[in-house]
């Protein structure tokens, strides 16, 4: 209801104005409605925008936007589906498709979505992106780098081009050319800026500053609007055309805005004038976009009508000049419009033939851009123009190859989506052989862009080979610290023993397999332990024991199957240990007896060990932290040898230990 009231108001307002402009520029309200619709489109309010575009169902530019909104709806729907599945690189690529739409310009809604996807990608592990995803993201960084260069942001541009380089590498020749060229321009522009921009030349006379600024044009493949405006400003000053009326005659809206901003204090109602001039600039930019498509003729006429009406609000010293600039520009536009061809008396009865012909051109263009969804939608709409035409069958037969191409590519695209879904599901269960078979099936598809499909398949096969090779033998450095709880008996008398300690370090060889539930490891460590007995009546040390040696161990590690190498995983370990003493030192503080006789100990002692830990095991890096315990099996003393403590009674001893074990590798 509010929309209808507003449109009615616009229609009433359109009858007011100069007689010349009413005759020369009919339907002034058209551009006003167009502007409101474009604002809704920019903000992502697609339903509201569609309602406005449909208010002029017979205007070709409004009809084109209505068709484009159907395509935009499909883009948003698919992109949001990918985003919810956390497929951010694919969602980014989908959102970017809006840029292919004709005369659409830059839409804030889509650019914000693209920015969000980039942020989500940067939060994750870039190394986990596929080759295709890296190229997609790299192109977007290169695109943003070029935008920053045009704004003289060389630091931000270098960062974006380096991101494109890190992601793209040599995977795509076009991307490689873009980031290399971007880095070259950023480097040259940075050096130029340090010497010829800002504070470096602020005290130079106008003619010298002009010469310094013009040197930037020697940098290939770069155009900076801000610098160009400053050059024109200096040139007008050097030429003696520095007043607001002189600048208005130049028909340079950017220069006029710069003059008002610089001289706000001396210009009455400068804020209002500045706002109106910026509206002029925005409208001129939109007109330039609309002019590219002959179907927008009526909307362009209406836009010029709005500009003419706005000149009435400008100050007297620039009003006539501005109006003359607009009239001359419009006259040049009209002069270049093609003269409509006369209707042949013998032509078939088909009112929609012209629209059908234009539609075919759009379909072919979108098919050439490999936008299958859009070309399919446009084909349906284009065919509808032949309704009621006597020669409809002949026209469709003439374009049968185009229809077949759309059908073939659309079918291949549908199968491609199914295959990608299957690959994603197989990857979750690590079914590498099935992934390989699916990629082989994809080779038979006939797509619009066979090079891109080939790159996707090759990248996928490379990832599949890695999938099939997720088990490795890797050496790693290990170490532990543990508390020792010994038991010690002389004959039938059990001695009081205090808790001791044991430290060890060495190397282990691990078999790492993320697909299976079990892994294996073996290793050897050098250990040193110290423990002691206490007197029965006090806690004073009675006997001191020190042992060093080698500890050989085997282990089985159990964990969940099909785990991600790049993420932490818990595990359970158990297995035997064999301790081989290399030195023994005994000291009795009551009898002052000492011994270093290694023969008093067994040649080796068996222990049973187990632990709970958490680890990360990538192909080139690994680390773990484990809480473990081990219990000795059997006597550590040699019963055939006499001991200093007694020559008659049997001596028995054993070690239990509980502690922390760590390990790491960088290979």
C-alpha positions in Angstrom: 0.0 0.0 0.0 2.8 2.4 1.0 4.6 1.5 -2.2 1.5 2.4 -4.3 1.1 5.7 -2.5 4.8 6.5 -3.1 4.6 5.6 -6.8 1.4 7.8 -7.1 3.3 10.7 -5.5 6.2 10.2 -7.9 3.8 10.2 -10.9 2.2 13.5 -9.7 5.6 15.0 -9.1 6.7 14.0 -12.6 4.1 16.4 -14.1 5.9 19.4 -12.5 8.9 20.9 -14.2 10.2 22.9 -17.1 8.2 22.5 -20.4 11.5 21.9 -22.2 12.5 19.0 -20.0 9.0 17.6 -20.0 9.1 17.3 -23.8 12.7 16.3 -24.1 12.8 13.8 -21.2 9.4 11.9 -20.8 8.6 9.8 -17.7 11.0 11.5 -15.2 9.6 9.3 -12.4 11.1 6.2 -14.0 14.6 6.9 -12.7 13.3 7.8 -9.2 11.7 4.4 -8.9 14.8 2.8 -10.4 17.0 4.5 -7.7 14.8 3.2 -4.9 14.8 -0.3 -6.4 18.6 -0.2 -6.8 19.0 0.8 -3.1 16.8 -2.2 -2.1 18.9 -4.5 -4.3 22.1 -3.1 -2.9 20.9 -3.9 0.7 19.7 -7.4 -0.2 16.0 -6.6 0.1 15.2 -8.6 -3.0 11.4 -8.9 -2.6 11.0 -5.1 -2.2 13.3 -4.5 -5.1 11.3 -7.0 -7.3 8.1 -5.2 -6.5 9.5 -1.9 -7.7 11.0 -3.4 -10.9 7.7 -5.0 -11.7 6.0 -1.6 -11.5 7.2 -1.0 -15.1 6.6 -4.4 -16.7 7.0 -3.1 -20.3 10.3 -1.2 -19.8 13.2 -3.2 -21.1 15.7 -2.2 -18.3 13.1 -3.0 -15.6 12.4 -6.3 -17.3 16.1 -7.2 -17.4 16.4 -6.5 -13.6 13.4 -8.7 -12.9 15.0 -11.6 -14.8 18.3 -10.9 -13.0 16.6 -11.0 -9.7 15.5 -14.6 -10.5 19.1 -15.5 -11.1 20.2 -13.6 -7.9 17.7 -15.6 -5.9 19.2 -18.9 -7.2 22.7 -17.6 -6.4 21.8 -16.6 -2.8 19.9 -19.9 -2.2 22.8 -22.1 -3.3 25.5 -19.9 -1.6 23.6 -20.0 1.7 23.3 -23.8 1.5 27.1 -24.0 1.0 27.8 -21.6 3.8 25.6 -23.6 6.3 27.6 -26.7 5.4 30.8 -24.7 6.2 32.0 -24.9 2.6 33.1 -21.3 2.7 35.3 -21.3 -0.4 32.5 -22.7 -2.5 30.0 -20.2 -1.0 32.4 -17.4 -1.8 32.7 -18.5 -5.4 28.9 -18.7 -5.6 28.4 -15.2 -4.2 30.9 -13.9 -6.7 28.7 -15.0 -9.6 26.6 -11.9 -9.1 29.4 -9.9 -10.6 28.8 -11.6 -14.0 25.3 -10.1 -14.2 25.1 -7.4 -16.8 25.2 -3.7 -15.7 24.7 -4.8 -12.0 27.6 -2.9 -10.6 28.9 -3.6 -7.0 26.2 -4.7 -4.5 27.0 -4.2 -0.8 24.9 -7.2 0.2 27.1 -9.6 -1.8 30.4 -7.9 -1.0 29.6 -8.2 2.7 28.8 -11.9 2.2 32.1 -12.4 0.3 34.0 -10.7 3.1 32.3 -12.9 5.7 33.3 -16.0 3.7 36.9 -14.8 3.5 37.0 -14.3 7.3 35.6 -17.8 7.9 38.3 -19.3 5.5 41.0 -17.4 7.3 39.8 -18.7 10.7 40.4 -22.3 9.5 43.4 -24.1 8.4 44.4 -22.9 4.9 46.4 -26.1 4.4 43.2 -28.1 4.5 41.7 -26.3 1.4 41.7 -28.3 -1.8 43.6 -27.0 -4.9 40.4 -25.6 -6.4 39.3 -23.9 -3.1 42.8 -22.3 -2.8 42.5 -20.9 -6.4 38.9 -19.6 -5.8 40.0 -17.8 -2.6 43.2 -16.6 -4.3 41.3 -14.9 -7.1 39.2 -13.0 -4.6 42.3 -11.8 -2.7 43.7 -10.6 -6.0 40.5 -8.8 -6.8 40.6 -7.0 -3.5 44.2 -6.2 -4.0 43.5 -4.4 -7.3 40.7 -2.4 -5.6 43.1 -1.3 -2.8 45.7 -0.3 -5.4 43.1 2.1 -7.0 42.7 3.7 -3.5 46.5 4.0 -3.0 46.4 1.4 -0.2 49.7 -0.3 -1.2 50.2 -2.0 2.2 46.7 -3.6 2.1 47.2 -4.5 -1.5 50.5 -6.2 -0.9 48.9 -8.2 1.9 46.1 -9.3 -0.4 48.4 -10.2 -3.3 50.7 -12.2 -0.9 47.6 -14.1 0.3 46.7 -14.8 -3.3 50.3 -16.0 -3.9 50.2 -18.3 -0.8 46.9 -19.8 -1.7 47.3 -20.0 -5.5 51.0 -20.7 -5.9 51.5 -22.0 -9.4 48.1 -23.8 -9.5 46.5 -21.4 -11.9 48.5 -19.4 -14.5 46.0 -16.5 -14.7 46.0 -16.1 -10.9 49.8 -16.2 -10.9 49.9 -13.4 -13.5 47.5 -11.4 -11.4 49.3 -11.5 -8.1 52.8 -11.1 -9.7 51.5 -8.1 -11.6 49.8 -6.8 -8.5 52.9 -7.1 -6.4 54.9 -5.3 -9.1 52.5 -2.4 -9.2 52.2 -2.2 -5.4 55.9 -2.0 -5.1 56.4 0.6 -7.8 53.4 2.6 -6.5 54.7 2.5 -2.9 58.0 3.9 -4.0 56.3 6.6 -6.1 54.0 7.5 -3.2 56.9 8.0 -0.8 58.5 10.5 -3.3 55.5 12.1 -5.0 52.4 12.1 -2.8 51.1 13.7 0.4 53.6 15.4 2.7 56.5 14.7 0.3 55.3 17.4 -2.2 52.8 19.6 -0.2 55.1 22.7 -0.3 55.8 22.5 -4.0 54.4 25.1 -6.4 51.4 23.9 -8.4 53.3 23.4 -11.7 56.0 21.3 -10.0 53.5 19.3 -8.0 51.6 18.6 -11.3 54.7 17.3 -12.9 55.5 15.1 -9.9 52.0 13.6 -9.9 51.9 12.9 -13.6 54.9 10.6 -13.2 52.6 7.9 -11.7 51.2 7.3 -15.2 54.5 5.7 -16.1 53.5 2.8 -13.8 51.7 0.3 -16.1 48.2 -1.1 -15.5 47.1 1.3 -12.7 44.6 4.1 -12.6 44.0 6.1 -9.3 40.9 8.3 -9.4 42.1 10.4 -6.4 45.5 11.2 -8.1 43.8 11.9 -11.5 41.4 14.4 -9.8 44.3 16.2 -8.1 46.1 16.4 -11.4 43.1 18.0 -13.0 42.7 20.3 -10.1 46.3 21.5 -10.4 46.0 21.8 -14.2 42.9 24.1 -13.8 44.9 26.2 -11.3 47.9 26.5 -13.6 45.5 27.4 -16.5 43.9 30.1 -14.4 40.5 28.4 -14.1 40.3 28.1 -10.3 36.9 29.6 -9.5 33.8 27.5 -9.0 32.2 28.9 -12.1 35.3 28.1 -14.2 35.4 24.6 -12.9 31.6 24.1 -13.6 32.2 24.9 -17.2 34.7 22.0 -17.4 31.9 19.6 -16.7 34.1 17.7 -14.2 31.9 16.7 -11.3 34.8 15.2 -9.3 36.8 18.4 -9.6 33.8 20.5 -8.6 33.3 18.4 -5.5 37.0 18.7 -4.6 36.7 22.5 -5.0 33.7 22.8 -2.7 35.3 20.5 -0.1 38.5 22.6 -0.1 36.7 25.9 0.1 33.7 25.1 2.4 34.3 28.2 4.6 33.9 30.6 1.7 30.9 29.0 0.0 27.4 29.5 1.3 25.3 26.4 2.1 28.4 24.4 1.2 27.0 21.2 2.9 23.8 21.3 0.9 25.8 21.9 -2.3 28.2 19.1 -1.5 25.4 16.7 -0.9 23.7 17.6 -4.2 26.9 17.3 -6.2 27.5 13.9 -4.7 24.0 12.9 -5.9 24.9 14.2 -9.3 28.1 12.1 -9.3 26.3 8.9 -8.2 23.6 9.4 -10.9 26.3 10.0 -13.5 28.0 6.8 -12.5 24.8 4.8 -12.8 24.0 6.4 -16.1 27.4 5.3 -17.4 26.5 1.7 -16.5 23.0 2.0 -18.0 24.4 3.4 -21.2 26.2 0.1 -21.9 22.9 -1.6 -22.6 20.6 -0.2 -25.3 17.6 -1.8 -23.6 18.0 0.8 -20.8 17.3 3.8 -23.1 14.1 4.9 -21.3 15.7 4.7 -17.9 18.7 6.7 -19.1 16.3 9.3 -20.5 14.6 9.5 -17.1 18.0 9.7 -15.2 19.0 12.7 -17.4 15.6 14.3 -16.7 16.3 14.0 -12.9 19.7 15.7 -13.4 18.1 18.6 -15.3 15.5 19.0 -12.5 18.2 19.0 -9.8 20.1 21.9 -11.4 17.4 24.2 -10.3 18.7 23.9 -6.7 22.2 24.8 -7.6 23.8 28.3 -7.1 23.4 30.8 -9.9 27.1 30.9 -10.8 27.1 27.2 -11.7 23.5 26.4 -12.6 23.6 27.3 -16.3 27.0 25.6 -16.8 25.9 22.4 -15.1 22.6 22.3 -17.1 24.5 22.8 -20.3 26.9 20.0 -19.5 24.0 17.6 -18.9 22.1 18.7 -22.1 25.2 18.3 -24.3 26.0 14.9 -22.8 22.4 13.7 -23.4 22.4 15.0 -26.9 25.6 13.0 -27.6 23.9 9.9 -26.2 20.8 10.3 -28.3 22.9 10.9 -31.4 24.6 7.5 -31.0 21.3 5.6 -30.5 20.6 3.2 -33.4 17.6 4.0 -35.6 14.9 1.4 -35.2 14.6 -0.8 -38.3 11.2 -0.6 -40.1 8.9 -3.5 -39.7 8.7 -5.6 -42.9 5.2 -6.0 -44.2 5.7 -9.7 -44.9 7.2 -10.6 -41.5 5.4 -13.3 -39.4 2.9 -12.2 -36.8 5.1 -12.3 -33.7 5.0 -9.4 -31.2 7.7 -11.0 -29.0 10.2 -11.6 -31.8 12.4 -8.7 -30.9 12.5 -9.8 -27.2 13.2 -13.3 -28.3 16.2 -12.2 -30.4 17.6 -10.1 -27.5 17.0 -13.0 -25.1 19.0 -15.4 -27.4 21.9 -13.0 -27.2 21.7 -12.9 -23.4 21.5 -16.7 -23.2 24.5 -17.2 -25.5 26.5 -14.7 -23.4 25.7 -16.4 -20.1 26.4 -19.8 -21.6 29.8 -18.4 -22.8 30.4 -17.3 -19.2 29.5 -20.8 -18.0 26.6 -19.6 -15.9 24.4 -22.6 -16.6 21.7 -21.8 -14.0 21.2 -18.3 -15.4 21.4 -19.4 -19.1 18.8 -22.1 -18.4 16.5 -19.6 -16.7 16.9 -17.0 -19.4 16.2 -19.7 -22.1 12.8 -20.5 -20.5 12.0 -16.8 -20.3 13.2 -16.2 -23.9 11.1 -19.1 -25.3 8.0 -17.6 -23.6 8.3 -14.6 -25.9 7.4 -16.8 -28.8 4.0 -17.6 -27.4 1.3 -17.0 -30.1 4.0 -16.6 -32.8 3.1 -18.4 -36.1 6.8 -19.2 -36.7 7.6 -20.4 -33.2 8.5 -23.9 -34.2 10.9 -22.8 -36.9 12.6 -20.3 -34.5 13.1 -23.1 -31.9 14.5 -25.5 -34.5 16.9 -22.8 -35.6 18.3 -22.6 -32.1 18.1 -26.4 -31.3 21.8 -26.6 -30.8 21.7 -23.9 -28.1 18.9 -25.7 -26.3 20.8 -29.0 -26.5 24.0 -27.4 -25.1 22.1 -25.9 -22.2 20.4 -29.3 -21.5 23.7 -31.2 -21.7 25.6 -28.7 -19.5 22.7 -28.5 -17.0 22.6 -32.3 -16.7 26.4 -32.5 -16.2 26.1 -29.8 -13.5 23.5 -31.7 -11.7 25.6 -34.9 -11.8 28.6 -32.9 -10.7 26.7 -31.7 -7.6 25.7 -35.4 -6.9 29.3 -36.6 -7.4 30.7 -33.9 -5.1 28.2 -34.8 -2.4 29.3 -38.5 -2.7 32.9 -37.5 -2.5 32.2 -35.5 0.7 30.4 -38.5 2.3 33.1 -41.0 1.3 35.8 -38.7 2.7 34.0 -38.7 6.1 34.4 -42.5 6.3 37.8 -42.4 4.5 36.6 -44.7 1.7 39.5 -43.7 -0.6 38.7 -46.3 -3.3 35.2 -45.0 -3.7 36.4 -41.5 -4.0 38.8 -42.5 -6.7 35.9 -44.2 -8.7 33.8 -41.1 -8.4 36.5 -38.9 -9.8 36.8 -41.4 -12.7 33.0 -41.0 -13.3 33.4 -37.2 -13.3 35.8 -37.5 -16.3 32.9 -38.5 -18.6 30.9 -35.3 -17.9 30.6 -32.7 -20.6 30.7 -29.3 -18.8 30.9 -25.8 -20.1 34.3 -25.3 -18.6 36.3 -28.5 -19.2 39.5 -26.9 -18.0 38.1 -26.1 -14.6 36.7 -29.7 -14.3 40.0 -31.2 -15.3 41.7 -29.0 -12.6 39.2 -30.1 -10.0 39.6 -33.8 -10.9 43.4 -33.6 -10.9 43.3 -31.8 -7.5 40.9 -34.3 -6.1 43.0 -37.3 -7.3 46.0 -35.7 -5.6 44.0 -35.5 -2.4 42.8 -39.0 -2.8 46.3 -40.3 -3.1 47.1 -38.6 0.2 43.9 -40.1 1.7 45.3 -43.6 0.7 48.6 -42.8 2.3 47.6 -41.8 5.9 49.9 -44.3 7.6 53.6 -43.6 8.3 56.6 -44.9 10.2 58.1 -42.0 12.1 60.9 -41.7 14.7 60.3 -39.3 17.5 62.1 -38.1 20.7 60.5 -39.3 23.9 61.1 -38.6 27.6 59.4 -39.2 30.9 59.5 -38.3 34.6 58.0 -40.6 37.2 57.6 -41.3 40.8 59.0 -44.7 41.9 57.3 -46.7 44.6 59.7 -49.6 45.4 59.2 -52.7 47.5 62.1 -54.2 49.3 62.3 -57.3 51.5 65.1 -59.0 53.4 64.0 -62.5 54.2 60.5 -62.1 55.6 61.0 -58.5 56.8 59.5 -55.8 54.6 61.5 -52.6 54.6 59.9 -49.2 54.9 60.5 -47.5 51.5 60.1 -43.8 50.5 58.9 -42.7 47.1 61.8 -42.1 44.7 62.1 -40.8 41.2 63.0 -41.9 37.7 63.8 -39.8 34.6 64.3 -41.2 31.1 64.9 -40.0 27.6 65.4 -41.7 24.2 63.9 -42.4 20.8 60.9 -44.4 19.6 59.7 -45.6 16.2 55.9 -45.3 15.7 53.7 -46.7 13.1 50.9 -44.1 12.6 47.6 -45.1 11.0 44.6 -42.8 11.3 42.3 -45.1 9.5 42.6 -48.1 11.8 42.0 -48.5 15.5 45.5 -49.7 16.5 49.0 -48.3 16.1 52.3 -49.7 17.3 55.5 -48.3 18.7 58.9 -49.5 19.9 61.7 -47.6 21.5 64.7 -47.4 23.8 65.4 -44.9 26.6 68.3 -44.2 29.0 66.9 -44.0 32.5 68.2 -43.0 35.9 66.4 -43.8 39.2 67.0 -43.0 42.9 65.0 -44.4 45.9 65.8 -45.2 49.5 64.6 -47.0 52.6 63.9 -45.4 56.0 64.6 -46.5 59.6 61.5 -48.1 61.3 61.5 -45.7 64.2 62.0 -42.5 62.1 61.8 -41.1 58.6 65.6 -40.8 58.4 67.3 -42.4 55.4 68.7 -45.8 56.1 69.7 -47.1 52.7 70.1 -45.3 49.4 69.7 -47.0 45.9 70.7 -45.6 42.5 70.3 -47.4 39.2 71.0 -46.3 35.6 70.3 -48.3 32.5 68.4 -48.8 29.3 64.7 -49.3 29.0 63.4 -51.0 25.9 59.7 -51.0 25.3 56.9 -52.1 22.9 53.4 -50.7 22.8 50.0 -51.0 21.2 48.0 -47.7 21.0 44.3 -47.8 20.6 42.2 -44.8 19.4 39.1 -44.1 17.4 39.4 -45.0 13.7 39.3 -42.6 10.8 40.6 -39.7 12.9 41.8 -36.3 11.5 45.6 -36.0 11.5 45.4 -32.3 12.1 43.3 -32.6 15.3 44.0 -33.8 18.8 42.9 -37.3 19.6 43.0 -39.4 22.8 44.5 -42.9 23.0 45.1 -45.8 25.3 48.5 -47.5 25.3 49.7 -50.8 26.8 52.7 -53.1 26.4 55.8 -54.6 28.0 59.0 -52.8 29.1 62.4 -54.4 29.6 64.8 -52.6 31.9 68.5 -53.4 31.6 70.6 -52.0 34.4 74.0 -50.5 33.4 75.2 -49.3 36.8 74.2 -49.8 40.5 75.1 -47.9 43.6 74.1 -49.0 47.1 74.9 -47.1 50.3 73.9 -48.1 53.9 74.1 -45.1 56.3 73.9 -47.3 59.5 76.7 -49.7 58.7 78.5 -47.4 56.3 78.6 -50.2 53.7 78.8 -49.3 50.0 78.7 -51.3 46.8 78.7 -50.7 43.1 78.5 -54.3 42.1 76.2 -54.6 39.1 76.1 -58.4 39.5 73.8 -58.0 42.5 71.0 -57.1 40.0 69.3 -59.2 37.5 70.5 -58.8 33.9 67.0 -57.5 32.9 63.7 -56.9 34.6 60.3 -57.1 32.9 57.6 -54.5 33.5 54.0 -54.2 32.3 53.2 -50.6 31.2 50.0 -48.7 30.3 48.9 -45.1 29.8 46.2 -42.6 28.7 47.3 -39.8 26.5 46.4 -37.2 23.9 48.3 -36.6 20.7 48.4 -34.9 17.3 50.2 -36.8 14.5 50.5 -35.0 11.2 52.7 -36.3 8.4 55.4 -33.7 9.2 54.8 -33.0 12.8 53.8 -35.0 15.9 53.5 -34.6 19.7 51.9 -36.4 22.6 51.4 -36.1 26.3 50.7 -39.2 28.3 50.0 -40.2 31.9 51.4 -43.7 32.5 52.1 -46.4 35.0 54.3 -49.5 35.0 54.5 -52.4 37.4 57.6 -54.7 37.7 57.2 -58.4 37.3 59.7 -60.4 39.3 62.8 -59.7 41.5 65.3 -57.1 40.5 68.0 -58.7 42.6 70.1 -61.8 41.6 69.4 -64.5 44.2 72.7 -66.3 43.4 74.8 -63.4 44.6 75.4 -62.4 48.2 74.4 -58.8 49.2 76.0 -56.4 51.6 72.8 -56.3 53.7 73.0 -60.0 54.6 74.8 -63.1 53.6 72.2 -65.5 54.8 68.8 -64.2 53.9 67.1 -63.8 50.5 66.8 -60.2 49.2 63.8 -59.3 47.0 62.9 -56.0 45.4 60.6 -54.5 42.7 59.8 -51.2 41.2 56.4 -49.6 40.3 56.3 -46.2 38.7 53.7 -43.6 37.8 54.4 -40.4 35.8 54.2 -38.3 32.7 55.6 -39.2 29.3 56.1 -36.7 26.4 57.2 -37.0 22.8 57.6 -34.8 19.7 59.0 -34.7 16.2 59.4 -32.2 13.4 59.8 -34.6 10.5 
